[in-house]
Each structure stands twice: as structure tokens, then as C-alpha cells.
Amino acid sequence: MPASFRNSFYAGLLVAFVIGICLVRLWGAEKQVRLHSEHLVHQVERRSWSAVENFVAPDYGDDWGDDRARLLTRLRLAGRFFFDLTITASEAQTQVNPPQGSWRARIRLSGRGEAAAEITTRVNSLTSPFVLQWRRESWKPWDWKLVRVTNESLEIPEGEF
């Protein structure tokens, strides 16, 4: 009986160790920034605005003068022009320097809708990638919020959208 208890103890220890390694890899900063970026893009694609809202930090700001509320309003407005929307990210790169992280990717849009052609042409012709900047908000490894989006090529004239 003692030998089987010892074997069970070591087997349990091994299982706990493997689970611990998996959690460390899953909760690593670089993986979390990448996953948050991919999930944000997916939620925008689905036009799930309440989910998108959960990704954006209260102090969000970008190069186009948007705060959190204005960003969400613009996304909702742009989303209305699409019957269906597909967002494809390519050449994605993640860089992390805790508690900050960034995800850089070229974004391509495709879809059908009212003004979809104009929007997709404009976004797909950009020469520089989008950069999503994230900040870890707490001790929780999964608590990252979007604080800034940049794209050197994208110009949004005042009063548009």
C-alpha cells in the first residue's frame, strides 16, 4: 500500500507540474497580447460591440484624436456599412516589455455592403501596418487593455465618420 500511495503522489506531482507549465505558457505576456489582439479583431469582425468595449482601456487615445467613446462610436458606424465583414491580419508581430505590449500587423478587409468598397479600398491600400498597444492592468496575467492604435499611413479627415 505505501508504494501505491507514493506512486500516486509522484503522478499527482507530475500532473500538477505539467498543468503549471501549460498555464505559464498560456498566461505569458507575449501570448496574451497576441491572443487579445486576435480576439479584438474577431469581435470587431462579428460586430460584437459590448465585447469590443471590454478590450478598450478607459484612457484610450490614438493619433486621430479619438478617446474610448469616439473609437467605439466610429467602429459602430463603420460596422453598419457591412453586411458581412472579414478582417485578415498578416505579418503579425508581438513585442512585450511588461506591463506594455504591442501587436503589429497588416490588416486587410473584405466584405459586402453599402460603402464597404470605399472602406476596404482605403484600408487595404495602406502601406504601413496597424500597431495595437496594450497595457497590463492588474496582477492577473489575462488583464490587458487596448490603450492606443496607430497607423502612419491612415489619415481620417476631421468630420469624417
C-alpha positions, 0 to 999 in steps of 0.5 A, a space after each residue: 500500500 505505501 508504494 501505491 500511495 507514493 506512486 500516486 503522489 509522484 503522478 499527482 506531482 507530475 500532473 500538477 507540474 505539467 498543468 503549471 507549465 501549460 498555464 505559464 505558457 498560456 498566461 505569458 505576456 507575449 501570448 496574451 497580447 497576441 491572443 487579445 489582439 486576435 480576439 479584438 479583431 474577431 469581435 470587431 469582425 462579428 460586430 460584437 460591440 459590448 465585447 469590443 468595449 471590454 478590450 478598450 482601456 478607459 484612457 484610450 487615445 490614438 493619433 486621430 484624436 479619438 478617446 474610448 467613446 469616439 473609437 467605439 462610436 466610429 467602429 459602430 458606424 463603420 460596422 453598419 456599412 457591412 453586411 458581412 465583414 472579414 478582417 485578415 491580419 498578416 505579418 503579425 508581430 508581438 513585442 512585450 516589455 511588461 506591463 506594455 505590449 504591442 501587436 503589429 500587423 497588416 490588416 486587410 478587409 473584405 466584405 459586402 455592403 453599402 460603402 464597404 468598397 470605399 472602406 476596404 479600398 482605403 484600408 487595404 491600400 495602406 502601406 504601413 501596418 496597424 500597431 495595437 498597444 496594450 497595457 497590463 492592468 492588474 496582477 492577473 496575467 489575462 488583464 490587458 487593455 487596448 490603450 492606443 492604435 496607430 497607423 502612419 499611413 491612415 489619415 481620417 479627415 476631421 468630420 469624417 465618420 
